[in-house]
Amino acid sequence: MYSRQKLRRTIAALVIIVGIALTISSNPDSYQASPQISPTQQKAIVTSGSASDALQKLVVKGRAPKTNYSRAQFGDGWASVRGCDTRNIILKRDLKSTSNDENCRVIAGILDDPYTGTTIAFKRGVSSSQAVQIDHVVALSNSWQTGAQLLSAMQREKLANDPLELLAVDGSANQQKSDGDAATWLPSNKLFRCTYVARQIAVKAKYQLWVTPPEKNAIQKVLSKCPGQPLPSK
């Protein structure tokens, strides 16, 4: 028989899968998850307007300890719906000229990499798949230390699979970023930096995460060059 912990994880996974399935059914080209947040918290979520305005509404404080952090705190890998996992959903969204196999896996495509400004010919394979990786724009360990540990397991799994939080990018750039925030890492492609930090703000606003003082300062510096940068919603 299931232990209580296993039962809760099973129920949470089923709820997430059903939610993703309903979203994809209504708009298969634009899958977007959203967290389970209380009505009181919902009032604080910023979903539109400028990134600069939204940044000013985020709580600012130091990082919480990394104690108990693990990738498993955000679910057991990618969520899957009808044989399509989140990784392949994002590859299909971000790459062009894609081809898929019978298992819904993207086997080839072209990525105009936002982080480096280069073009990558993606081909699925043991030695080639990692050329394109799916980045959590707000690194999961960063989110853990800026409020995600206060979310439920279901909310964290939604965060980890939310297209707002995910980008297909150059694998080496993603590895270089690691768990850095805007204070320690920015894309080498300067033309993408405004879009990048705006997406980080949107994720943090949506999931009630905070920013650290150095992080906020770094983001403000980027946005000073694009004060009207809009806040993305997906």
Backbone hydrogen bonds, N-H to C=O, Kabsch-Sander energy under -0.5 kcal/mol:
donor,donor_aa,acceptor,acceptor_aa,energy
7,L,3,S,-2.4
8,R,4,R,-2.5
9,R,5,Q,-2.2
10,T,6,K,-2.3
11,I,7,L,-2.5
12,A,8,R,-2.5
13,A,9,R,-2.3
14,L,10,T,-2.2
15,V,11,I,-2.3
16,I,12,A,-2.1
17,I,13,A,-2.5
18,V,14,L,-2.5
19,G,15,V,-2.3
20,I,16,I,-2.5
21,A,17,I,-2.4
22,L,18,V,-2.2
23,T,19,G,-1.8
24,I,20,I,-2.7
25,S,21,A,-2.3
26,S,22,L,-1.6
27,N,23,T,-1.9
30,S,27,N,-2.2
37,I,35,P,-1.0
42,Q,38,S,-2.6
43,K,39,P,-1.1
44,A,41,Q,-1.9
45,I,42,Q,-1.3
47,T,45,I,-0.5
51,A,229,Q,-3.3
54,A,50,S,-2.1
55,L,51,A,-2.4
56,Q,52,S,-1.4
57,K,53,D,-0.6
57,K,54,A,-1.0
58,L,55,L,-1.4
61,K,59,V,-0.5
61,K,211,V,-2.1
64,A,145,Q,-3.1
69,Y,66,K,-2.2
73,Q,70,S,-1.7
74,F,71,R,-2.1
75,G,72,A,-1.5
77,G,75,G,-1.6
81,V,84,C,-2.4
84,C,81,V,-2.5
85,D,83,G,-0.6
86,T,79,A,-1.9
89,I,85,D,-1.9
90,I,86,T,-2.5
91,L,87,R,-2.4
92,K,88,N,-2.2
93,R,89,I,-1.7
94,D,90,I,-2.8
95,L,91,L,-2.4
96,K,110,I,-2.7
99,S,108,A,-1.9
101,D,105,R,-2.2
104,C,101,D,-1.6
107,I,99,S,-2.8
107,I,105,R,-0.5
108,A,99,S,-1.2
109,G,122,F,-1.7
110,I,96,K,-2.7
111,L,120,I,-2.8
112,D,110,I,-0.5
113,D,111,L,-1.2
113,D,118,T,-2.2
117,G,113,D,-1.8
120,I,111,L,-2.9
122,F,109,G,-2.5
122,F,120,I,-1.0
124,R,107,I,-2.6
129,S,125,G,-2.4
131,A,128,S,-1.7
132,V,129,S,-1.5
133,Q,169,V,-2.5
135,D,133,Q,-0.7
135,D,167,L,-3.2
137,V,135,D,-0.9
137,V,165,E,-3.1
139,A,137,V,-0.8
143,S,139,A,-2.8
144,W,140,L,-2.3
145,Q,141,S,-1.6
146,T,142,N,-0.6
146,T,143,S,-0.8
147,G,144,W,-0.8
148,A,143,S,-3.3
149,Q,144,W,-1.0
150,L,147,G,-1.8
151,L,148,A,-1.5
156,R,152,S,-2.3
157,E,153,A,-2.0
158,K,154,M,-2.1
159,L,155,Q,-2.4
160,A,156,R,-2.3
161,N,157,E,-0.9
161,N,158,K,-0.6
162,D,159,L,-1.2
165,E,162,D,-1.9
166,L,163,P,-0.9
167,L,135,D,-1.5
169,V,133,Q,-3.1
169,V,167,L,-0.5
171,G,131,A,-2.7
174,N,170,D,-2.1
175,Q,171,G,-2.1
176,Q,172,S,-2.1
177,K,173,A,-2.2
178,S,174,N,-1.9
180,G,177,K,-2.3
184,T,181,D,-1.6
185,W,181,D,-2.2
189,N,115,Y,-2.4
190,K,188,S,-1.3
192,F,189,N,-1.9
193,R,190,K,-0.9
196,Y,192,F,-2.5
197,V,193,R,-2.6
198,A,194,C,-1.9
199,R,195,T,-1.8
200,Q,196,Y,-1.8
201,I,197,V,-2.4
202,A,198,A,-2.2
203,V,199,R,-2.3
204,K,200,Q,-2.5
205,A,201,I,-2.7
206,K,202,A,-2.4
207,Y,203,V,-2.1
208,Q,205,A,-0.9
209,L,204,K,-2.7
210,W,146,T,-2.5
211,V,59,V,-2.5
216,K,212,T,-2.9
217,N,213,P,-2.3
218,A,214,P,-2.2
219,I,215,E,-2.4
220,Q,216,K,-2.7
221,K,217,N,-1.9
222,V,218,A,-1.7
223,L,219,I,-2.8
224,S,220,Q,-1.5
225,K,222,V,-1.6
226,C,223,L,-1.4
229,Q,226,C,-2.3
231,L,49,G,-2.5
